[in-house]
Amino acid sequence: MDDGAPLAASDSRGGECPRSADRAADPCQFNHGKAHMIGKAHLRREVARFQTPILHKSLSQIATSFGGFFATCAAMYAVADLSHWAALALAPLAAGFLVRIFIIQHDCGHLAFFRARRANEIVGFACSLLTLTPYASWRRQHADHHSAWNDLDRRESGVDIYSSCLTVAEYRALTPGGRWRYRALRHPLVANILLPPLVFTLLYRLPFDMPKSWRRERRMVHLTTLAVAATLGGAGLPLGYGSVAAVQAPVVVLAAIIGVWLFSVQHRSESTRWARHHAWDRTSASMQGATYLRLPAVLQWFTGNIGFHHVHHLNPRVPNYRLQKCHERVVTHCDIPALSFREGLGALRLVLWDEDRDRMVSFRGSAHSRTP
């Protein structure tokens, strides 16, 4: 399935998807209606062909990602004494490798990077020491996201500011103070510049949002914090704690901002759809509730192909290095929300779901919605 010409979008009988007005019956089209269940099952079967990890590709990605990160950090330390600005100029490159390491951790959390669960857990935990993201707890919370994304009746309205949103009617029903808080937290400078570093450096150090029944996950949060402290403390002995802070802090800040932006736009566009639970199903939500972010080749490499987010939601067990092939062979003709890099930057303003107009809107755009 990896090689050859793109697989034509097909129905359950193997023919090409009809370009008819009845798009709801088309297994490759999910605009404003459910696809036929047989077509959806066919699509899921085709995607499942790509879910087997390829060991040499997984090992190669570990080598290039960790190797690139450590080599860049070493270069930053080497030039820091000569020029702080020269070291700072390398921070975006190190941050890019750190984002790629986070994608490996993300795949491990889905048991998608290796066939063996133990191998996924070991590598995922190793990644967490650099990403500052507790592996076990983030994996479990992320699984909740995959169970109900873009389902209007299964969300924590107003809590998750990156992958959830209020409807226009819900926003209007808030008190003036509630509307101010909602707008303030979702202002691009706050949500995408100020908060991300705080989330990774401070909030992930405490199990503040986990139920007490998550005993193992709560323990792992503290274990990760201790391991990170030991790692940075050990590095500070020979390198100097000031140098460690001057090198690692800008890298973590930039990587956090990039990672949160990716997570934000993967479910935001003017054509991204939310649905009430009775009309929600996993395949339709994958194709119309997750975006296809078209990035330049170098950015696609550093972000581990996560821009093919519709494929990831169709089957989270597909390793990141197989997402593009899966898209090209299976779903390239399907109707999915697509964003360019520039459009992805603009999508940050889409923070409300307009049920009347069946689209995501900005605060300014919500003024054009009907008043209930």
Phi, psi and chi 1 to 4 in degrees:
 res  aa     phi    psi   chi1   chi2   chi3   chi4
   1 MET       -  -16.2  -74.5  -65.1  -65.4      -
   2 ASP   -75.7  -28.1  -86.5  -42.6      -      -
   3 ASP  -112.3  169.4  -57.3  -46.8      -      -
   4 GLY    99.1 -178.3      -      -      -      -
   5 ALA   -70.8  158.3      -      -      -      -
   6 PRO   -59.2  141.3  -24.5   34.5      -      -
   7 LEU   -76.7  124.6 -179.3   68.8      -      -
   8 ALA   -63.2  140.5      -      -      -      -
   9 ALA   -59.2  129.9      -      -      -      -
  10 SER  -133.4  158.1   58.3      -      -      -
  11 ASP   -94.7 -173.8   62.7   17.6      -      -
  12 SER   -67.7  -13.6   58.4      -      -      -
  13 ARG   -95.9   -1.3  -62.5  177.5  -61.8  -82.6
  14 GLY    93.4   -2.4      -      -      -      -
  15 GLY   -84.1  172.9      -      -      -      -
  16 GLU   -71.4  153.0  -71.9 -167.2   -5.0      -
  17 CYS   -63.7  128.5  -77.5      -      -      -
  18 PRO   -68.2  138.0   26.4  -33.8      -      -
  19 ARG   -93.4   67.6  -60.6  -65.5 -175.1 -109.1
  20 SER  -108.2  171.5   64.0      -      -      -
  21 ALA   -72.3  -23.0      -      -      -      -
  22 ASP   -85.2   74.4 -174.8   16.2      -      -
  23 ARG   -72.8  -23.3  -56.3  179.2   80.5  179.2
  24 ALA   -66.3  -23.8      -      -      -      -
  25 ALA   -89.6   -3.8      -      -      -      -
  26 ASP   -88.6  120.9 -174.0  -23.8      -      -
  27 PRO   -65.6  -13.9   26.0  -35.4      -      -
  28 CYS  -104.1    0.2  -62.6      -      -      -
  29 GLN  -122.3  132.7  -53.9  -69.9  -22.3      -
  30 PHE  -129.3   28.8  -63.8   89.7      -      -
  31 ASN   -78.7  118.9 -106.2    0.2      -      -
  32 HIS    54.2   42.6  -51.4  -66.3      -      -
  33 GLY   165.8  159.4      -      -      -      -
  34 LYS   -79.9  144.5  -69.6 -173.1  177.1 -177.9
  35 ALA   -78.6  161.8      -      -      -      -
  36 HIS   -63.1  135.7 -166.2  -84.3      -      -
  37 MET   -62.1  -32.3  -68.3  -53.1  -64.9      -
  38 ILE   -64.9  -40.9  -63.7  178.2      -      -
  39 GLY   -63.3  -39.3      -      -      -      -
  40 LYS   -65.1  -42.1  -68.8  179.2 -178.7  179.6
  41 ALA   -62.2  -39.1      -      -      -      -
  42 HIS   -63.0  -43.7  172.5   76.5      -      -
  43 LEU   -62.0  -44.4 -178.4   61.3      -      -
  44 ARG   -63.9  -38.0  -70.0 -166.2  -62.8  -91.1
  45 ARG   -64.0  -41.7  -75.8 -164.7  -58.7  -89.8
  46 GLU   -64.8  -42.0  -68.4  -60.6  -42.0      -
  47 VAL   -66.0  -36.3  171.7      -      -      -
  48 ALA   -61.6  -21.4      -      -      -      -
  49 ARG   -64.2  -16.9  -64.3  170.9 -176.3 -101.7
  50 PHE  -102.5    6.1  -69.7   83.3      -      -
  51 GLN   -85.3   -7.4   73.1  178.3   29.5      -
  52 THR   -77.9  123.8  -56.4      -      -      -
  53 PRO   -65.1  149.6  -17.9   30.9      -      -
  54 ILE  -110.7  111.6  -58.3  171.7      -      -
  55 LEU   -56.3  -47.3 -178.7   59.3      -      -
  56 HIS   -66.7  -28.6   74.4   86.1      -      -
  57 LYS   -74.3  -38.1  -70.7 -170.1  175.3 -177.4
  58 SER   -63.2  -46.2  -65.6      -      -      -
  59 LEU   -65.3  -38.2  -64.6  176.9      -      -
  60 SER   -64.2  -39.4  173.7      -      -      -
  61 GLN   -67.7  -37.8 -168.9  167.4   78.2      -
  62 ILE   -61.9  -45.3  -71.5  174.3      -      -
  63 ALA   -63.1  -45.7      -      -      -      -
  64 THR   -71.6  -35.8   55.9      -      -      -
  65 SER   -75.1  -54.0  -58.0      -      -      -
  66 PHE   -67.3  -42.4  -80.1   82.4      -      -
  67 GLY   -61.3  -45.2      -      -      -      -
  68 GLY   -63.7  -40.1      -      -      -      -
  69 PHE   -64.9  -49.9  176.2   75.7      -      -
  70 PHE   -67.1  -37.0  -72.5  127.0      -      -
  71 ALA   -65.7  -41.5      -      -      -      -
  72 THR   -67.7  -42.5  -53.0      -      -      -
  73 CYS   -62.5  -39.7  -72.8      -      -      -
  74 ALA   -61.7  -40.6      -      -      -      -
  75 ALA   -65.2  -36.6      -      -      -      -
  76 MET   -64.4  -43.8  -67.6  176.8   68.7      -
  77 TYR   -64.0  -37.1  -75.5  115.3      -      -
  78 ALA   -66.0  -35.5      -      -      -      -
  79 VAL   -98.8   -7.5  -58.0      -      -      -
  80 ALA   -60.7  -38.5      -      -      -      -
  81 ASP   -69.1  -27.8  -69.5  -22.6      -      -
  82 LEU   -82.6  -43.1  -58.6  176.1      -      -
  83 SER  -156.3  115.6  170.6      -      -      -
  84 HIS   -62.4  -36.6  173.5   72.2      -      -
  85 TRP   -69.7  -33.8  -65.7  107.7      -      -
  86 ALA   -65.6  -40.4      -      -      -      -
  87 ALA   -65.8  -40.9      -      -      -      -
  88 LEU   -64.8  -30.8 -162.7   60.8      -      -
  89 ALA   -65.2  -22.9      -      -      -      -
  90 LEU   -88.0   -8.8  -67.7  172.2      -      -
  91 ALA   -59.5  -41.3      -      -      -      -
  92 PRO   -60.6  -35.2  -25.8   35.8      -      -
  93 LEU   -67.4  -45.8  179.3   60.0      -      -
  94 ALA   -62.1  -38.1      -      -      -      -
  95 ALA   -63.8  -37.7      -      -      -      -
  96 GLY   -61.3  -43.2      -      -      -      -
  97 PHE   -65.7  -34.9  -76.0  114.9      -      -
  98 LEU   -68.0  -38.2 -171.0   55.0      -      -
  99 VAL   -61.0  -41.5  169.2      -      -      -
 100 ARG   -64.1  -36.5 -169.0  165.6  163.3   84.2
 101 ILE   -65.8  -37.5  -69.5  170.7      -      -
 102 PHE   -63.1  -37.1 -173.4   89.6      -      -
 103 ILE   -63.6  -37.9  -62.2  -59.5      -      -
 104 ILE   -62.7  -46.0  -66.2  175.2      -      -
 105 GLN   -59.1  -41.7  177.3  177.3  -20.7      -
 106 HIS   -60.9  -44.8  168.4 -102.0      -      -
 107 ASP   -63.8  -41.6  -87.8   15.2      -      -
 108 CYS   -61.0  -37.8  -70.5      -      -      -
 109 GLY   -63.2  -27.6      -      -      -      -
 110 HIS   -91.4    6.1  -74.3  -65.7      -      -
 111 LEU    56.0   37.3  -56.1 -179.7      -      -
 112 ALA  -106.2  -12.0      -      -      -      -
 113 PHE   -89.6  -32.2 -152.7   64.9      -      -
 114 PHE  -133.2  160.9  -63.7  103.9      -      -
 115 ARG   -73.1  -34.2  -63.6 -168.4 -174.8 -167.2
 116 ALA   -85.9  130.7      -      -      -      -
 117 ARG   -58.1  -42.6  172.7 -177.3  -71.9  -89.7
 118 ARG   -61.1  -41.2 -172.4   63.4  174.3  166.4
 119 ALA   -63.1  -41.1      -      -      -      -
 120 ASN   -61.0  -42.8  -77.4  -64.2      -      -
 121 GLU   -67.6  -40.4  -68.7 -179.2  -15.3      -
 122 ILE   -65.3  -49.2  -68.1  173.1      -      -
 123 VAL   -68.2  -38.8  172.0      -      -      -
 124 GLY   -60.6  -42.5      -      -      -      -
 125 PHE   -67.0  -39.3  179.7   74.6      -      -
 126 ALA   -60.8  -40.3      -      -      -      -
 127 CYS   -62.4  -38.6  -68.5      -      -      -
 128 SER   -62.9  -25.8   74.0      -      -      -
 129 LEU   -69.0  -23.1  -58.0 -177.0      -      -
 130 LEU   -98.0  -37.9  -60.7  179.2      -      -
 131 THR   -80.0  -13.9   64.8      -      -      -
 132 LEU    66.4   19.4  -51.4 -176.2      -      -
 133 THR  -110.1  110.1  -53.7      -      -      -
 134 PRO   -53.9  124.1  -24.2   33.9      -      -
 135 TYR   -66.5  -51.9  172.0   70.7      -      -
 136 ALA   -66.3  -44.6      -      -      -      -
 137 SER   -70.9  -42.3   57.7      -      -      -
 138 TRP   -63.8  -38.7 -167.0   89.0      -      -
 139 ARG   -59.5  -45.2  175.2 -177.2   62.6 -175.3
 140 ARG   -69.6  -41.1 -171.8  164.7 -179.1  175.8
 141 GLN   -66.9  -36.8  -69.9  172.5  -36.2      -
 142 HIS   -68.0  -32.4 -171.4   61.5      -      -
 143 ALA   -62.3  -35.2      -      -      -      -
 144 ASP   -62.5  -40.2  -70.1  -19.1      -      -
 145 HIS   -59.1  -42.3  164.1   70.7      -      -
 146 HIS   -72.0  -14.4  -88.2  -93.4      -      -
 147 SER   -87.2  -16.5   70.2      -      -      -
 148 ALA  -153.6   26.1      -      -      -      -
 149 TRP   -64.2  141.9   76.9   98.0      -      -
 150 ASN    60.4   22.4  -71.4   47.9      -      -
 151 ASP  -100.0  112.0 -175.3  -28.5      -      -
 152 LEU   -64.6  -23.3  -72.9  168.9      -      -
 153 ASP   -97.4    2.8  -63.5  -42.5      -      -
 154 ARG  -135.1   56.3  -63.2  178.5   62.7 -162.5
 155 ARG  -137.7  159.6   71.4 -155.5  146.3  104.3
 156 GLU   -98.8   88.6  -62.1  178.4   89.4      -
 157 SER   -56.1  126.5  -61.6      -      -      -
 158 GLY    82.7   -6.8      -      -      -      -
 159 VAL   -91.4  -56.6  175.9      -      -      -
 160 ASP   -85.2  101.8 -174.8  -12.4      -      -
 161 ILE   -81.1   -4.6   67.9  172.9      -      -
 162 TYR  -105.5  -34.9  -63.3  113.6      -      -
 163 SER  -120.0   10.6   64.4      -      -      -
 164 SER  -134.4  172.8 -172.3      -      -      -
 165 CYS  -162.7  166.6   67.4      -      -      -
 166 LEU   -91.7  159.1  -67.5  178.0      -      -
 167 THR   -80.7  163.7   66.9      -      -      -
 168 VAL   -58.7  -42.1  171.4      -      -      -
 169 ALA   -63.8  -40.8      -      -      -      -
 170 GLU   -65.6  -39.4  -70.1  166.0  -17.4      -
 171 TYR   -64.2  -42.7  171.4   71.4      -      -
 172 ARG   -67.6  -25.4  -71.7  175.2  174.8  170.5
 173 ALA   -79.6  -10.7      -      -      -      -
 174 LEU   -69.5  158.3  -65.6  174.2      -      -
 175 THR   -69.2  162.4   64.0      -      -      -
 176 PRO   -54.1  -40.0  -28.9   36.1      -      -
 177 GLY   -66.1  -38.0      -      -      -      -
 178 GLY   -65.0  -41.0      -      -      -      -
 179 ARG   -65.5  -38.5  -73.1 -164.7  -66.5  -88.8
 180 TRP   -63.6  -44.7 -178.1   88.0      -      -
 181 ARG   -63.3  -41.9  -74.2 -168.9  -64.7  -88.5
 182 TYR   -62.0  -44.9 -170.8   85.0      -      -
 183 ARG   -66.7  -41.8  -66.7  179.8   72.2  111.6
 184 ALA   -63.8  -44.5      -      -      -      -
 185 LEU   -67.0  -24.8  -77.5  174.9      -      -
 186 ARG  -103.2    7.2  -75.5  154.7 -175.9   79.1
 187 HIS   -63.6  133.9 -170.5  -76.3      -      -
 188 PRO   -51.7  -37.8  -28.9   35.9      -      -
 189 LEU   -68.3  -35.2  -70.5  178.4      -      -
 190 VAL   -78.0  -54.7  175.3      -      -      -
 191 ALA   -69.1  -31.7      -      -      -      -
 192 ASN  -115.0   -5.9  -61.8   93.4      -      -
 193 ILE  -121.2  -50.1  -57.3  -64.1      -      -
 194 LEU   -81.6  -44.6  -62.0  179.2      -      -
 195 LEU   -73.1  -41.3  -73.4 -177.0      -      -
 196 PRO   -52.2  -48.2  -29.2   37.4      -      -
 197 PRO   -61.9  -34.2  -23.1   35.2      -      -
 198 LEU   -68.4  -37.2  -64.6  178.2      -      -
 199 VAL   -61.0  -48.7  169.4      -      -      -
 200 PHE   -75.7  -35.3  -76.8   85.2      -      -
 201 THR   -89.1  -32.1   58.5      -      -      -
 202 LEU  -112.6  -56.3  -62.9 -180.0      -      -
 203 LEU   -63.3  -36.8  -67.9 -173.0      -      -
 204 TYR   -73.1   -1.4  -78.8  168.4      -      -
 205 ARG   -88.1   -9.4  -52.4  -78.3   66.0   81.2
 206 LEU  -130.7  142.1  -61.1  169.3      -      -
 207 PRO   -84.4   50.8   31.5  -34.3      -      -
 208 PHE   -68.4  -27.2   70.8   98.5      -      -
 209 ASP  -112.8   24.0   59.3  -13.6      -      -
 210 MET  -113.6  136.8  -60.4  172.2 -154.5      -
 211 PRO   -63.8  154.1   21.0  -31.4      -      -
 212 LYS   -64.0  -22.1  -68.7 -175.8  177.8  179.4
 213 SER   -70.1  -16.1   59.3      -      -      -
 214 TRP   -82.9   63.4  -70.0   20.9      -      -
 215 ARG   -63.7  -47.4  -66.7 -175.4  178.4   87.6
 216 ARG   -63.1  -44.7  178.1  175.7 -178.6  -89.5
 217 GLU   -64.2  -38.9  -72.7   78.9    8.0      -
 218 ARG   -66.2  -40.2  -66.4  171.6   70.8   89.9
 219 ARG   -62.7  -40.0  -73.7 -163.2  -58.6  -90.2
 220 MET   -67.8  -28.9  -69.9  -56.9  -65.5      -
 221 VAL   -60.5  -48.1  169.6      -      -      -
 222 HIS   -68.3  -38.2  -61.6  -54.0      -      -
 223 LEU   -63.5  -40.8  178.0   59.6      -      -
 224 THR   -63.6  -42.6  -59.0      -      -      -
 225 THR   -61.2  -43.7  -62.4      -      -      -
 226 LEU   -63.8  -41.9  -70.3  174.3      -      -
 227 ALA   -65.9  -39.7      -      -      -      -
 228 VAL   -64.9  -43.9  168.1      -      -      -
 229 ALA   -62.0  -40.8      -      -      -      -
 230 ALA   -66.3  -38.8      -      -      -      -
 231 THR   -65.3  -48.4  -59.4      -      -      -
 232 LEU   -68.7  -37.5  -66.3  176.9      -      -
 233 GLY   -64.6  -40.5      -      -      -      -
 234 GLY   -65.8  -38.1      -      -      -      -
 235 ALA   -68.8  -30.4      -      -      -      -
 236 GLY   -72.1  -23.0      -      -      -      -
 237 LEU   -62.0  -52.2  -69.2  174.9      -      -
 238 PRO   -84.2  -27.7   29.4  -34.4      -      -
 239 LEU   -94.7  -22.5  -61.4  172.0      -      -
 240 GLY    95.9  131.7      -      -      -      -
 241 TYR   -67.4  -31.2  -66.9  105.6      -      -
 242 GLY   -64.3  -41.6      -      -      -      -
 243 SER   -66.4  -40.5  -65.5      -      -      -
 244 VAL   -61.4  -44.6  170.4      -      -      -
 245 ALA   -64.8  -41.9      -      -      -      -
 246 ALA   -66.9  -29.1      -      -      -      -
 247 VAL   -89.3  -49.2  168.5      -      -      -
 248 GLN   -76.6  -33.7  -60.0  -55.7  142.2      -
 249 ALA   -60.4  -51.8      -      -      -      -
 250 PRO   -64.4  -31.3   19.9  -31.5      -      -
 251 VAL   -65.0  -46.8  173.4      -      -      -
 252 VAL   -64.8  -41.5  169.4      -      -      -
 253 VAL   -61.6  -48.5  167.1      -      -      -
 254 LEU   -64.8  -42.8  -72.7  174.1      -      -
 255 ALA   -63.9  -38.7      -      -      -      -
 256 ALA   -63.5  -43.4      -      -      -      -
 257 ILE   -64.1  -44.6  -69.0  171.0      -      -
 258 ILE   -64.6  -45.9  -64.3  168.2      -      -
 259 GLY   -63.5  -41.7      -      -      -      -
 260 VAL   -67.9  -38.0  165.3      -      -      -
 261 TRP   -59.4  -45.4  171.4   72.9      -      -
 262 LEU   -59.2  -47.0  -76.4  170.1      -      -
 263 PHE   -63.5  -34.3 -166.7   69.9      -      -
 264 SER   -69.4  -48.8  -62.5      -      -      -
 265 VAL   -79.6   -9.6  -57.6      -      -      -
 266 GLN   -70.5   -9.1  -75.9  163.8   -4.5      -
 267 HIS  -134.9   28.1  -62.8  -81.3      -      -
 268 ARG  -134.9  123.3  -67.3 -168.5 -162.0 -179.1
 269 SER  -168.9  167.0   77.5      -      -      -
 270 GLU   -66.1  -20.4  -69.0 -174.1  -11.8      -
 271 SER  -105.2    0.4   54.4      -      -      -
 272 THR   -66.2  139.4  -63.4      -      -      -
 273 ARG  -117.3  139.9  -61.0 -167.9   66.8 -116.1
 274 TRP  -107.5  158.2  -73.3   72.8      -      -
 275 ALA  -146.5  151.1      -      -      -      -
 276 ARG   -69.5  157.0  -69.4  -64.5  174.2 -178.2
 277 HIS   -58.1  -37.6 -174.2   63.8      -      -
 278 HIS   -66.1  -21.0   69.9  -86.8      -      -
 279 ALA  -107.1    4.7      -      -      -      -
 280 TRP   -94.0  136.5 -173.1   94.3      -      -
 281 ASP  -145.6  155.1   70.0   87.2      -      -
 282 ARG   -60.7  -43.1 -175.4  175.4  -59.2  -85.7
 283 THR   -70.0  -46.3  -52.4      -      -      -
 284 SER   -61.9  -40.8  -63.2      -      -      -
 285 ALA   -65.2  -32.6      -      -      -      -
 286 SER   -65.5  -43.0  -61.7      -      -      -
 287 MET   -81.3  -27.4  -56.9  -54.6  -71.9      -
 288 GLN  -120.7   -7.1  -74.1  -65.8  -57.0      -
 289 GLY  -109.4    1.1      -      -      -      -
 290 ALA  -131.6  146.6      -      -      -      -
 291 THR   -96.2  161.6   59.7      -      -      -
 292 TYR  -108.7  103.0  165.9   30.3      -      -
 293 LEU   -91.6  109.3 -178.3   61.3      -      -
 294 ARG   -85.5  106.4  -61.6 -169.3  -58.7  -96.7
 295 LEU  -107.1  154.2  -65.9  173.5      -      -
 296 PRO   -55.7  152.3  -23.2   32.8      -      -
 297 ALA   -54.1  -42.3      -      -      -      -
 298 VAL   -67.6  -38.3   64.2      -      -      -
 299 LEU   -71.8  -34.1  -64.8 -176.9      -      -
 300 GLN   -62.8  -38.5 -178.6  179.8  -36.8      -
 301 TRP   -65.3  -48.7 -172.4   87.3      -      -
 302 PHE   -67.2  -28.3  -83.3  109.3      -      -
 303 THR   -95.0   13.0   58.0      -      -      -
 304 GLY    56.8   38.5      -      -      -      -
 305 ASN    61.3   16.3  -62.1  -50.3      -      -
 306 ILE   -67.8  -12.1 -158.6   62.1      -      -
 307 GLY   -62.0  -22.3      -      -      -      -
 308 PHE   -83.3   57.1  -63.9   95.9      -      -
 309 HIS   -74.0  -25.5 -151.8   60.4      -      -
 310 HIS   -63.6  -38.9   53.6  -62.2      -      -
 311 VAL   -68.0  -41.7 -179.0      -      -      -
 312 HIS   -58.5  -40.4  172.2   62.7      -      -
 313 HIS   -76.3  -28.5  -90.5  -81.8      -      -
 314 LEU   -61.0  -39.4  -86.3  170.9      -      -
 315 ASN  -154.7   99.2 -171.2  -25.3      -      -
 316 PRO   -64.9  -10.5  -20.5   33.0      -      -
 317 ARG   -84.1   -3.9  -64.8  -66.0  -66.1  -88.6
 318 VAL   -75.7  120.3  176.4      -      -      -
 319 PRO   -61.4  151.2  -19.6   31.9      -      -
 320 ASN   -58.8  -32.0   72.4   82.3      -      -
 321 TYR   -77.8   -2.2   48.5   76.1      -      -
 322 ARG  -110.6   -1.5  -56.3 -167.1   74.2 -178.5
 323 LEU   -64.0  -43.2  -69.6  173.6      -      -
 324 GLN   -65.0  -45.3 -179.5  174.1   -0.7      -
 325 LYS   -60.2  -41.1  -75.3  -69.0 -174.3 -178.5
 326 CYS   -63.0  -43.7 -176.8      -      -      -
 327 HIS   -60.4  -47.0  167.7   81.4      -      -
 328 GLU   -66.8  -34.6  -67.5  171.4  -11.9      -
 329 ARG   -88.9  -24.5  -69.4  -83.8  -70.1  157.6
 330 VAL  -119.3  -49.4  178.1      -      -      -
 331 VAL  -118.3   14.9  -62.7      -      -      -
 332 THR   -63.6  -26.4 -171.8      -      -      -
 333 HIS   -93.6   -1.1  -63.2  -64.5      -      -
 334 CYS   -77.5  156.7  -63.7      -      -      -
 335 ASP   -86.5  102.5 -176.0   26.5      -      -
 336 ILE  -131.4  148.8   49.1 -179.3      -      -
 337 PRO   -65.6  122.0  -18.0   30.6      -      -
 338 ALA  -117.1  141.2      -      -      -      -
 339 LEU  -130.3  137.9  -66.2  173.4      -      -
 340 SER   -81.5  171.6   65.9      -      -      -
 341 PHE   -58.5  -44.0  175.7   62.6      -      -
 342 ARG   -65.1  -42.5 -177.8  175.8 -179.4  179.5
 343 GLU   -64.8  -33.0  -69.8  168.8  -24.6      -
 344 GLY   -64.1  -35.4      -      -      -      -
 345 LEU   -66.4  -40.5  -65.1  175.1      -      -
 346 GLY   -72.0  -23.1      -      -      -      -
 347 ALA   -67.6  -14.3      -      -      -      -
 348 LEU   -61.7  -21.1  -63.0  177.6      -      -
 349 ARG   -80.9  -10.0   62.3 -173.1  175.0   82.0
 350 LEU   -86.0  102.6  -57.0  173.8      -      -
 351 VAL  -128.9    5.3  -67.8      -      -      -
 352 LEU  -136.3  149.6  -65.3  168.2      -      -
 353 TRP  -104.9  122.3  172.7 -108.6      -      -
 354 ASP   -95.5  103.7 -169.5  -30.9      -      -
 355 GLU   -69.3  -28.1  -70.4 -170.3  -85.3      -
 356 ASP   -68.3  -42.2  -68.4  -27.1      -      -
 357 ARG  -100.2   -1.0  -67.6 -171.5  -72.2  168.7
 358 ASP    58.2   50.5 -152.5   30.1      -      -
 359 ARG  -161.2  160.9   61.7 -174.1  -66.7 -174.5
 360 MET   -83.8  143.2  -67.1 -162.3   74.2      -
 361 VAL  -136.9  164.6  -64.4      -      -      -
 362 SER   -88.0  174.4   63.2      -      -      -
 363 PHE   -59.3  -41.8  -69.6  116.5      -      -
 364 ARG   -65.6  -40.6 -179.9  176.5  -64.5 -179.8
 365 GLY   -66.5  -25.6      -      -      -      -
 366 SER   -68.1  -18.4   68.2      -      -      -
 367 ALA   -66.5  -18.9      -      -      -      -
 368 HIS   -90.0   -3.0  -58.4  -66.4      -      -
 369 SER   -79.3  156.7  -58.4      -      -      -
 370 ARG   -66.4  140.6  -67.1 -160.9  -55.4  -94.4
 371 THR   -81.4  126.2  -58.2      -      -      -
 372 PRO   -65.9      -   22.3  -30.4      -      -
